[in-house]
Amino acid sequence: MSSLFLKDEAVEKAPAVVGFEVIRYIRSSGERRISIFDVVDRFKREKWFTFNALIYGLTFLYAVGLLDFEEPYLVALDAD
């Protein structure tokens, strides 16, 4: 099983860190759901942005129960 943090990877590309940035953006938008296209457009110029980093970050959020998918939207869930 792969690790959340790899020693050869930049910390800002770690799934937990990318997930934090994504969920913070969704919640700061004032909406519970936001288009995946808006998320990509917002982060595509960031230093850490790669397709894999974004997918791993979204997968991390889904695995911990903070995010759900309603195509093409990402839905921020409240932490229980």
N, C-alpha and C positions, 0 to 999 in steps of 0.2 A: 504494500500500500504506500502511496506517495505521501509526503509530508506537506503540511501547510506552509512551512518555511524551508526553503532550500538554501544551503550555505553558498551555492554558486549563483544565486539569483538576487537581484536588487530587492530590498525590502519593500519598496513602493509597488512592486509587481506581485506581491504575495496575495493570495486570494482573500485573506481576512482584511487586508488594507484596502484593496480594490473594492471589496464588498462594502466596507465602511464608507468609502467615497461615494459609491453609487447610492446607498440607502440614505446618506445624508443629503444628496442632491434631490432624490425623490421627495423626501420629507420637507425639504426647504422650498420645494415648488408649491406647497400648499395643497397639493392633490394627493389622493391615495394611490392613484394609478397614473402612469406616464408611458408614453410610447417608447419602445426600444430604440426607435430612430432618433428621438430627442436625446436619449442617453448617449448614444454613439456620437451624435453631433456635438454634444457638450464636452465629451472627453477625448475626442479624436486628436486634439492638439496637445494633450498632456504628454509629459515625458514618459510615463509608464505605459501608455496605451498601446496594446497589441490586442488582436482579436482573442488570442488564447488567454491573456490576462483578464479580459472582460468576462469571457465565458466562465473561467474558474471562479472569479469573484461572484458572478451571478449564481453559480452552482453552490458556492459556499453559503450565500444568503438563503437559498432555497433549502439547503440541508439543515440549517439551524432554525428554520421556520420564520424568517423575517421577510421573505419574498415569495410571491406566487406569480404564475404566468396566466394571463388571459390574452392570447394572441391578438394583436401585436403589442399588448401592454404588459408592463411590469407593475405588480400590485404590492405596495408596502403593507405588511401585516404588523399588528401590534405585538410586542413581545409579551408573553404571558409569564 
